Amino acid sequence: MYRIITAVLITGVLTVFTGCGGSGLPDGKVRVSGKIMLDGVPLTHAGEGNFLINLANESLTETSACRFDPADGTFSLVIAPGDYTATVQATDGFDEDDERRGRVIPAKSLVPKKYDSLKTSDAKVTVAGNGGVITVELTSE
């Protein structure tokens, strides 16, 4: 009896993790890995801070965000194939409360301000039907 219950539990757990299609991904989504480049070199930082990337299509019906690795600028996320605008947040440290003056001192951004907003970002990427690897190109200009 114990073996039957164990076999049923294991089968149930494997079904949950692999899904009906066996890929473990939601329908219509693909896994993408990538690297964020600033002026042709990986966007890296050795200290603490916020390190986020967001991909969104023009109609905002598809979006995906994740933390990127500040050691080498790499990331991995799941999203539908298509054309996207990337926004990137990378800071040298965190915002600080200045209690004496009653304000917040923002952390220093490591990327130009235009990459904070979908309206101003010019970083475009295309996610292929099979996912794969993408590069997000940022410039200091």
C-alpha positions, 0 to 999 in steps of 0.5 A, spaced: 500 500 500 505 504 501 508 503 494 502 505 491 501 511 495 508 513 493 508 512 486 501 516 485 504 522 489 511 521 485 507 521 478 502 527 481 508 531 482 512 530 475 505 531 472 505 538 475 512 540 474 512 537 467 505 540 464 502 537 459 506 539 453 513 536 457 516 543 457 514 546 463 512 553 460 505 556 459 502 555 453 505 560 447 511 562 452 518 560 450 525 561 455 530 566 453 536 568 456 540 574 454 545 579 456 545 587 457 550 591 454 552 598 455 556 601 449 558 594 447 560 591 454 556 587 459 553 591 464 556 589 470 557 592 477 560 589 483 556 592 489 549 592 491 543 595 488 537 594 483 538 590 477 532 589 473 530 588 466 523 588 463 521 586 456 514 589 454 510 589 447 507 595 444 500 594 446 503 592 453 499 585 452 506 581 453 511 583 459 516 579 463 521 582 468 526 579 472 533 581 476 539 580 472 546 578 474 550 584 476 556 580 475 556 579 468 549 582 465 546 576 464 538 574 465 533 569 463 526 569 463 519 566 460 515 570 455 511 569 448 515 570 441 515 577 438 518 584 438 519 588 445 522 594 448 526 593 454 527 597 460 533 597 465 534 599 472 541 598 474 543 602 480 549 603 485 546 602 491 539 603 494 535 609 495 536 613 502 532 616 507 534 623 509 530 624 515 533 631 517 531 634 510 525 629 509 527 627 503 529 621 499 536 621 496 536 616 490 541 611 488 545 613 482 543 610 476 548 606 472 544 607 465 541 613 462 535 615 464 531 614 458 532 606 459 527 607 465 521 608 461 517 604 455 516 611 452 523 613 452 527 607 451 530 605 444 532 598 446 528 593 442 529 586 441 525 580 438 524 574 441 524 568 436 519 562 436 523 558 439 526 562 444 534 562 445 539 568 446 538 575 445 542 581 447 539 588 449 544 593 447 544 600 451 548 606 449 550 612 454 548 617 448 
